[in-house]
Amino acid sequence: MENLTANAITRISGMNNSDEDPSFKPTLQIINFRKVNSNNNTDRYRLIISDGTKFIQGLLATQANNLIENDTLQQNSVISLQKFVKNVVSGRNLVVVLNLDIVGSNPGQRIGEPVDIAGQPGGGAENVPPQQRQQGGMYGRQPTAVKSETGNGNRSGGAFGGGARSNNPYGGSRSSSAPITRTTPGGTAVTPIANLNMYQSRWTIRARITNKSDIRTWSNARGEGSLFSIDLLDSSGMDIRATMFKEAVEKFYNILEEGKVYTFSGGRIKVANMQYNTCKSNFEITFDQNSEIHLQDDGGDIKKNVYDFVPCIADIESVEANKTIDVLAIVKSVGEPASLMSKKTGNELHKCDLTLVDDSGVEINLTIWGQEKANAAPQTYANNPVVAFRRARVSDFGGKSLSLSGNSYIRPVEDVPDQVQRLEQWWNNGGSTGAGTKSLSSSGGSGGAVAPFHERLTVSAIKGKHLGHGEKPDWLTFKGTISFLKKDKEGGAWYPACANAGDPCKNMYKMTQTTDGSWFCDKCQGTFPDPVRRWIFSGTVEDDTATTWVSFFNPQAETLLEGAKADDAYKNFMEHNQDQDGYDSLFYKATQTEWIFKCKVKAELVNDEERVKTTVYALKPMDYVKESEDILAALEKM
């Protein structure tokens, strides 16, 4: 039988939001639960949670409903409470369970003889053991008569001891239960963001907009609309995400300015989706066109940003994938803006890869997404500035790397002058020449920069290290020579791509020729007189250890062939008069040339036979001066 965490319910009951301890993950028992319906027709589950001595009432966050619906979470299940929020509703403590893990097997019986924590001093309710199973009340208890908050006599107790109200499925009072700690200069009572919860309808927060997203639109079977989001930071350092839809977008988008201070009221609070939440608050707000937002004087009491920097880039190696972090680093190098096609949506995506480094001597790749930001990156990050990257998401795809999503942003670093000065001094005192002794992203990313000299492998490593046979593909960077290019496949070393340069095809998807000679695209359902041809061919690359077959796709092939386009090659050498010599010359010039290759390696089944496929994702011509310098530096370290 599992051991429950002693005194956990007492500790939870006495907590304030500011007391949150991420390491406190008590083992508890769900001794009962019951389904209720909310006013938006979403099922909610009320819980009774026990530590074997005392129990407390709880509410399961909707994103965890599937645990009950698929019988993973059952009566008397023992859980590890991973993430939760304690609120006060009508004078009673309530635990909102955001995330939990099932511990062991269901013991099938209740552990101990727990009593209601609400019956303890300050608990706010009588001591009623849950063993009583009379009908009519919550979890089989008789409804408790409680004194009306308005002084109008007794009323029948609803959920969690509050009055029964059809428009409040949780039964709590609609009045704010959060303590009001201060007022605005105009006298308006202000609620700290840390004290917001789902059971409040009257509250006002005073906060700075630290981030404002672009307007995003959607269209589906239920209709279409638009939305944007803002991140709000108050004087306590707590922040929360707020989103506005449709009419609220039209009313507020052009009024709200990033960096300004406002008061906000009249929004709806709900539990945040923790998969996407990057703010400290476990809740998020939705404002509509009836919400009240007023510009305030900036008294300087609210910081422009609150950072939680990782101590150094080296520490990112131990950070879990999909976590968001704040990073302060020097931009060591900036790649060229590039575009690619989203496999999920078919839309063209724009990106630019940066290499970040700090005084830990470790570097990491960071990808900026979005056409405007990506195109501006080479100029924005010229001259190796120190930059704060807020809420960069960690990826472990082929090594650790970072990306800036729609919730991420980049900020000036005047708030942390000491840390900026430290990095600048390190960079100017030799860091710029010796930086990057280790790269967390050297084998990662999909088409990013090639690895530094000291992290290269050889061609023989593909077999020697058994690359490509894991669940995820492997990545390697090596120096090699093009020894052969397979250019003479039937129809040419290209494929016929859709002639539609717009969405969704962007000249990417393959076309098929119809019986009347026209070309049809399954993706956009378009018919065109001719396709646009894009390179696709294979070849062999060798070094002094081994030879391997590699595949080239259009962007890498154009780099290899000095910018020659497949469509031009077809028209010049194949379409009318076949010029085999002219066609061959494109490839002859590329053979016996030496490059630095970055490749993805993955085993695939072809006709029930496993084959290791190596695909070129980036290649860089040899810089023999730099190569000589790297060799000398490596020899000096031996």
DAMO-V258567 format. One record per helix or strand. SS is the DSSP state (alpha for helix, beta for strand). FROM is the first residue (numbers start at 0). LEN is the number of residues. If there is no record, write none. Layout:
BEGIN
SS,FROM,LEN
SS,FROM,LEN
END
This chain:
BEGIN
alpha,7,6
alpha,16,3
beta,26,11
beta,42,8
beta,53,7
alpha,61,8
beta,76,13
beta,91,11
beta,114,2
alpha,116,3
alpha,137,3
beta,145,2
beta,153,2
beta,156,1
alpha,158,3
beta,162,1
beta,181,2
beta,188,2
alpha,192,3
beta,203,9
beta,215,5
beta,222,11
beta,238,7
alpha,246,6
beta,260,5
beta,267,4
beta,282,5
beta,291,4
beta,308,1
alpha,312,6
beta,323,11
beta,337,4
beta,347,10
beta,361,8
alpha,370,10
beta,385,10
beta,400,4
beta,408,3
alpha,413,21
beta,437,2
alpha,452,3
alpha,460,4
beta,473,13
beta,493,4
beta,509,4
beta,518,3
beta,526,2
beta,531,11
beta,546,7
alpha,553,7
alpha,565,8
alpha,579,9
beta,593,13
beta,608,13
alpha,623,14
END
